[in-house]
């Protein structure tokens, strides 16, 4: 009987760790810091990276994605590595906040992603659509133009057909996604419309994470 109880307790512990987060601060500067959290199955070799906070004014969709990761990956067979960039110096200043976020991601996120060697990386952003000079408001930008990258995009679009495939000129890729892509890692920027309601952003975020769970 005692042996049976020990086995049950061990099983409870194992299953409780799947989907749990382990957090670590991976770098700090005078203008911000970066944290790294792991969700889903921490033992899985199928690693998906999600980068949040590079442009701090776009925090609403970052919050929605993080909420979806926390609630939708507990039973996933994939390991989600989530980097959150926190800009603490003038984060709401459009130019300075963006640059500080890009520099933090370049200094701390990029080298750590390279060491983890994930299957695919998503950098999450919002935009003002036409005010940002974009043709579309909700889209996937394939930074790495490989067949594997387009394979991920096609599978996502099967569940999220409202997303367009579009590659405008952005400010962050040269600091974040392009250096990652040059290491042969599939890298995609996911952009959504800044002025969507939070409920719309959260619904899209949940659909996105559910889609990643299924690919």
N, C-alpha and C positions, 0 to 999 in steps of 0.2 A: 504493500500500500504506500509506504514511504517513497519507494522507488518510483511508483506511478505519479505521485505528487511532484517529485523533482523533475520528471520528464515533462509534465504539464507546465510547470513554471518556466522551464527552459524554452518550450514552444511559445509560450506567451511572450517571453522576452524577445525571441527572434522575430516574431511577427509584429511586435510593437515597434521594432527598429526600422522595419520597412516602411518608407514614407515619412519617417522622422527627419528632422533637419539637424545638421551639425554645422555650426557657424564658426567662422574665423575671420578676423581682420587681417587682410594680406598686405596692407600698405597704408601709410599716412603721409600727408604733407601739410604745409601751412594752410592750404586751401581746400582740404578735404581728405576723405579716406574711402577705402574699398573693402567691402565684406564679401565673403564667399560662403554660400550655403548649399548643402546637398540634400536633395529630396528623392523620393521614389525608392528604388532598390539600391542601396549604397554598394552592394557587391557586384552589381551588373557591369559587364564590359561594354554595354551599349550606352554610351554617354552622350547626352544632349546638353549643350551649353546655351544659357539664356543670359544676355547682358542687359542690365537695366540702369538707368540713371545717367547715361553719358551726357544727355542734354536735360538738365534738372527741371526746366520749366515744363517738361512733358511728363511730369510725375503721375498724372492720373492714369494713363494707360500702363505705366510701370507698376503702379499699385494694383491695377486690375490683373495684370499678368501674374504678379507675385501671389495674389489671393487665389487665382486659379491653380497655380502650381501647388500651393499648400493644400487645397481641397480636392484636387483631381489626380494626384499621383501616389496616393497611399498604397494602392494595390498595383502600381505600374511595375512592369518587369524591366524598366529602363532607369538609368541613373541620371538625374537632372542636377546639373551644376549651375547655380544661379549666382551671378556676380551683380552686386548692387553698388553703384558709384554714388557716393554722398559728397556733393559739393557744399562746403560750409561757408565759403567766402563769396559774397554777392551772387548767390545761386540764381536769383531772379533777374539779374542783369543779362539781357539776351546774349550779348557778345562775350562778356567775361565768364559768365556761368557756363556757356557751351564750351569755351576753350579750356576752362579748368577741368570740366568733365572729360573732355577728350584727352587731355594730358594725363589725368589720373588713370583712365582706361589704358592708355598706351604704356604707361609706366608699370602698372601692376596687373591688369587683366590680361593683356596680350601675352606676356611671357608665361603666365600661369596656364592659360588656355593651351599654349603650345606644349607645355609639359604634360597636360592631361590627354592630349591627342583625341578629342571627341569625334563622333561620327559627323556631327553637324552643329553649327553655331548660329544663333539668332540674336541680332542686335535690335532692340525694340525702340520704336520712335513714334512720335505724333507729328503732324504737319497741318498747315493752314490751307491746304489744297491750292487754289488759285492764288491766294495771298502769298503762298510760298513759291509760286512759279511752277507748280506741279500740274501735270495733265490729269492725274488721278489722285484721289484722297486716300484710298486703301489699297495697298499693293505690297508685293514681295519684290525686292531688288536682289537679283542673283549676283553677289559680289564675285564669287568664284563661278566662272562660266563653264562648268564641267557637266558632263552627262549625269553624274551622280547628284549634283546640286539641282539640276532640272528635274531629276527623278523625285527628289524631296518636294519640290515645288508642285509638280503635277499631282502628287498624292495629297498634298494639302489642299490644292484647288478642287479636288474631287469632293471634299467635304465643305470647302469654303469658296464657292464659285464667284463670290462677290469680289475677291481679291484679284487685282490685275498683276501682270508681270511687267515691271516698269523699272528703268534704270536711269533716274535723273542724276544730276551732279549734286552730291551732298558734301557737307563739310567734314563729317566724322569718318568716312571710310578710310582716308589716308592715315588716320591715327589709330583706328581700331580694326575694322573688318578686313581691309586690304593686307595689312601685315599678317593677319591670321590666315587669310586665303593663300598667301604666298607660301605657306607651309604645307599646302596640299589638302587643307581642311575645307570641307563644304561650308560656305559662309553666306548668310542671307540676312538682309535688313528687312524687318517687318514694320511697315508704316501704317498708321491709322489716322483718321480724321480728328484733329484736335477738338473740334466743337461737337462731336458726338456726346450724348449724355453718358454719365458714368455707367448707367445700367446697360446701355448698348455696348460700351467698352468691356464691361465685365462679361456680358454674354459672349462677345467675340473672343475674349481671352479664354473662357471656359471651353468654347468650341475648338480653339486652337490647341490647347493642351490635350483635350480628348483626342484630337486628330493625331498629335504627336505620339500619344500612347498607343495608337493603333497602327502606326506605320512600322 
